Amino acid sequence: MTRKKLAWQIFPPFLVIITCALIAISWSISREIETFHTRQTTQDLETRAILAAKQLSGQMSLANRDQVDRLCKELGSSTATRFTAILINGDVIGDSEKQPEQMDNHVTRPEIAQALRGEIGIAKRFSQTLRQNMLYVAIPILDNGQIIGSMRAAISIAELERTLAKITLRLVGGGLVVALVAALVALVVARRISRPLGELQKGAERFAEGNLEQHLPISPVVEIGSVAEAMNSMAAQLDERLSTVLRQRNEQEAVLASMIEGVIAVDTNQVVLRINRAAAQLLQIDLANAPGRLIGEVTRKVDLHRFVERALSSSEPVEAELTVLNKGEERNLQAHGTPLRGALGQQIGALIVVYDVTRLRRLENLRRDFVANVSHELKTPITAIKGAVETLLDGAMDNPADNRHFLEIASRQTDRLNVIVDDLLSLSRLDRDTEKEDMPRTRESLLPILESALQTCATAASAHKIQVNLFCSEQLQARVNAPLFEQAIINLVDNAIKYSPAEGVVTVEGWQEASKVMIKVQDWGVGIAKEHLPRLFERFYRVDAARSRDVGGTGLGLAIVKHIVQAHDGKVAVHSNPGEGSVFTITLAAD
């Protein structure tokens, strides 16, 4: 359906109504004027006919034809009226326009027939004699109460028609002027009505586009002005509510985006409603394309799909631990699912919250391994000590040679226990100082620290006939805790000496690379297989447990190195191949 402007819906009907009204009024007035003129002319002709009849009193006979005819012509000439005298048989004996003997019998003329019946006859018709439209009025002529004839007065109605035509033309002209003025007024009124409505329309379109700040003008028309005020009030309320909704949405988005927990909201059909960045990263989901799609389309994690189904089918909170692959790495996720309910309390979906507990699980595994390793490490020397004591109690203490041998075993194992406890205490102190961030550090030259560490290891190096080389500039400096950093270097150099062949070489080198200070300890000993490198710095982790114990290791040396370096905000890395030796590199900030 074609839509039109309000002005063009108001103006044409209004114009049609005005035109029809003017036509009706003009036609009615024209008819009234015509009737009025006809009635007045008829009465005038009746009066003239009566006057003429009185003058012919006593003369209405064929014998007086000439006198009657002459009188008719005199009266007609003086009054501009056609007079005709007719006998009761219809013969014309006098006429102001024609000779009576040349005229037809008039008994059949309507007005004559009516007059001869004693009535006033009126007729309007075309005159064959005069060749024009005429108005006829005939009256009966009485003699002693008897009708003896009829006197007819007639006048041409051409003038009347011309007069009526002029009046009608003036009415039509006036009507057209009135119609034009009324049309202009109607157009102005329609536009005055439609213009404020057009402003309302434009304002409503602006409101629909979100521009709620520009208010609508108030029309002087009460109804339209009230609508504009109502729309302005509505726009102000909408603007306030939209601002509130946008602020709340932005706050929700900020909260969801800042959460480290992954959040996914799905409806009852498992279509994703909302998802935050943490969930997208944990589950490798495209954040932009996820909303509006099925959970099975955005991720292929089967465990997650089952958990979502379980959360949707349950009216109570559920939880489970999921294992997923993220960039080739196995991740442990703790998932919690609760029903998502609408304003009326009906379930509209489920809210899934996932936590990355991979680090927690690894720490738990490390704790279990640590407890197991500590127990194992402590049990070995304790078992040895207990065995030596039991042997002595069984009688070996009576034999001086055996007595000394078992006491030496107990002494060595006691020393080993002491070293393990000392290393554990060192790790505990490092953990405590790191957590408190109160470990003092000062800017120190690294050469004296490295020399002191090598001097501490000189006895062990000499015993294994290992040559230890040092390459470091006196200007190399870093912010360190000198005793702790020296302990880390001692542990690395001691390991390098222990696992190097006799008459081998160990190199310690320090240099600055851009904004980093690098300390490298390298040996060309037995080396380490690649599968052991990721766990090399774990507590009590041993590449070869039997060999490590033979050389006197506790399995805590490299863990201590790692904690000391981390306490200095640095990193320690290892590169090694079996049979080619190992390279341990410490990286510290130069400033």
PyMOL commands that set and color helices and strands:
alter all, ss='L'
color gray80, all
select helices_A, chain A and resi 6-55+62-79+100-102+110-116+158-208+222-258+277-283+295-298+302-313+358-393+396-398+400-436+446-456+458-463+482-498+530-535+545-550+557-567
alter helices_A, ss='H'
color red, helices_A
select strands_A, chain A and resi 82-87+92-95+121-127+132-143+146-156+262-267+272-275+318-326+329-341+347-356+442-445+467-472+477-480+505-513+516-523+571-577+581-589
alter strands_A, ss='S'
color yellow, strands_A
deselect
rebuild
show_as cartoon
